[in-house]
Amino acid sequence: PGTVVDFDVGCIFEVFGVIKAKGNPDDRIIFTSSSAIAGAWSGITLQSSSLGAAWPAGNQYCQIIGLDGVNGRPTISSDNATLDFNVDTSASKKCNEIHYTDILYAGMYGAAGAALHYAIGSTQLGLLSRGVAIRDSGGYGIIVEALVPDGDPWVLVVIDATITNSMHYGIYTTVPMILANSTITYNERGGALFSPPKLSSELWIINNTIAFNSNIGNPCTGNYPSGLAVYQGRLWLYNNVFDSNS
């Protein structure tokens, strides 16, 4: 907690293992740049080069355990007001964790392309994020293009996030995802885009504000809504605010 990492212009932070960046609400971790310009540095990229084949199936992801004891799905309160679940991040799960962390001025477009980028082919890890703030990305806020095997484990869990002023989508993912209690605003290409390869993939959008996102400069404006775009999969929407997305 309290660590500040200041990147020179054009630098990238590549992770070839597991990242555990655990700030706390009163003492946040900050990844930023010496130049306060959107996209000044390339952001954090999670790679898979040193991981993979040796890991047994079933022990690779953040295991979601609803408080009703059902694995693989959160529990929603009867009034749809709260989301309850536990996440198993034991050593056997090897889950990336980024909590109470600011990622500022990252996402140099044409490099990582996002403040936080989960690289294609990185099927070995889940990513659990609570309390992350991503501001002024030169590309996406978060992009996850990982290839997911059969079984659709939860790969991306984002809770209590703030993603704002990205020059592309706030979040783009091809994997099963939970997005809860977050604020996604003022992103130039749109708020969130969910495009999984399988109809069975689940997207849970719960207690979020997705507002004031636009589709400025989007070459496919008619096909890319500026609030939330879901191409296929199973969508669960509870208690969200969608406002003034152009």
N, C-alpha and C positions, 0 to 999 in steps of 0.2 A: 504493500500500500504506500501511496505517496511518491512512487517513482515517476520521474519525467524523462522520457526518451525523445531527444530532439534530433530529427533526421535532416541531413543536408538535402538540397534539391535533387530530385531524380533517384534517390535511394529507395531500396525495397527491403522489407523485412520478410525473409522466407523461412518457414518453419518446416523442417524435415523430420519432425518427431511429434511431440505433444506439447501444446502451449497451455500453461496455467498462469493466467494473468488475473490475480484476485485482489482487486482493490476493495474498498468498503465505502459506504455512502458518505462518510466524513473525511475520507482520505483516498481520493481516487488516483488511479494510474493514468498517466497521460502519454499518448503517442502523438507527436506533433512535428512541425517543421520549423526550421529557422526562417522560412519564408511563409508569411501568412496569406498564401494564395491558394485557392482551390486547385487540387491536383499537384501541389508542389513536390510531393514525394509519392512513391508508388503504392504504399499501403502494406498491409499484412497479407501474405499469401501462404496458405496451408498446403504443402506439397505432400507427396506420398512416396518419394523415392526410397526412403529407408524403412518403409513399413510394408505390411501387407501379407504376403503369401503364408507366412508362418503362423499367423493369428488364426485360431480356430473360429469357425462359423458360429454365430450366436453370441460371441463375446466382444463384439466390435463397437457397439453403439451405446448411446445413453438410453438406458432402459426406463421407459415411462411406466410408473405403477400408480394407477388411480387409487384414491383413498378407499374405494369400494373393494380393493384387492384385485381388480382386473388388470392384467398386464397389457401394455400397449395402447391404452386409451385413457385420457384424463377423465376426471369426474366433474360434472357440471352441477352446480346447486340447482334446486328445484325452481328458483326464480331467475335462473340464467345469469346470476349476478357475479358469481365467483368461479374460478377455475382452480381445482385442487388436484395436485399430483405430486408424487415424489420422483426424484431422478436418481437412479443408481449410477454413481460415478466412481465406483470402486476400481481398484487397480485392474481388474479383469476387463473392465469396460473401456479403459483408456480413452476417456472422453476429453476433448479439448474444452477448456473453460476460460471465458473472458468475462469478468464481472467488474462492475463499477469502474469502467475504463472509458476514457475519452480518446477517440481517434479523429484527429483534426487535420484538415488540408491534405488528405491523402487521395488515392485513386487517380494517379496520373494516367490519363486515358491512352491506350496503346501499350501499356505495360501490364500491371496487374488489372487495371481497369476498374478497381474498386478499393474502397478503404479497407474492406475485409473480404478476401477472395478465397474460396474453397476450390482448389484446382480440380479440373476434370480428371477422373480416374481415382480420386482419393476416396475409395470406398471403405477405408478401414476405421474411420473415426467419426464419432458424433461431435457436434458443436453445441455447447450449452452456454448461453449468454444471458446475464441478468444485469440490468442497470447500465448498459453501454450507451454512450452518446457518440454518434457519428455526425460530424458537421463539415460542410464545405468540401465534399468529395468531388474530384474532377471527373469521376465516372459514376459507378453505382455506389450505394452505401454498402450493402452486402450482396455478394453474388455467390451462389452455391450451385455448381454444375457437376457435382459428384455423381458417379454411376452407382446405382443401388441395386443389389441382387434381389431375388425373389424374397418375399416376406415383408418388404416395406417397413423396416425398423425406423423409428424416429431418428432422423439425422440432424435436424436443425431445430433448436428450441430457443426462441428469443423472447425474453420477458423484461418488462419495465425499460424498454429501449426508447431512445430519442434519435430519429434519423431525419436530418433536415438539410436542405440546400445542396443536395447532390445534383450533379449535372446530368445524371441518367436516372433510372429507377432507384427508389430508396432501397428496395429489396427485390432481387430476382433469384428464384430458386427452381430447381428441377427435382427436388427431393421432398419427402414428407416433412411437414413443418408445423410447429405450434408458434403462433405469434400472439402474445397476450400483454395487456396493460401497457401498450406502447403508443408512442406518438410519431406518426410518419407524415411530415409536412414539408411543403415548399420544395419538392423534388421536381426537376425540370421535365423529365420524361414520364413521370408517374409515381404513384405510391408504392405498389407492390405488384409483381408479375409472377404467377405460379404456372409452370409449364412442365409437369412431370411426364415421363414416358408411358406411365401405366394408369388406366382408369381407376385402379384400386388405391392409388396414392391419396392420402388424406391431408387436408389443410385445415387447421383450426385457427380461426381468427376471432379472438375473444377480448372484449373490453378495450378496444383500441380506438384512437382518433386518427383517421386518415383524411387529411384535409389540405386544401390549398395547393395540391399538386397539379402540375400542368403537363402538357405534352409538346412543349416547345421544341421545334426542330425534329420531331419524330417523323421519319419518312413514311410510316404506316399509321398515321393518326387514326384512321377509321377502324383499325384492328387492335389498337393498343389503348384501352381506356386509361385515363389519367389517375383514377383512384385505385381500383383493384381489378386486375385482369387475371382470370382463371381459365386456362385452356382445356383442361380435363382433370379428372380426379374427383374426390369426394370433398365437398366444401361444407364446413360447419361455421356458421356465423352467429355470434351471441353478443348483444349489447355493445355494438360498435357505433361510432359516429363517423359518417361520411359527409363532408361538407365542402362545398365550393371547389371541387376538383373540376378543372375546365375540360 
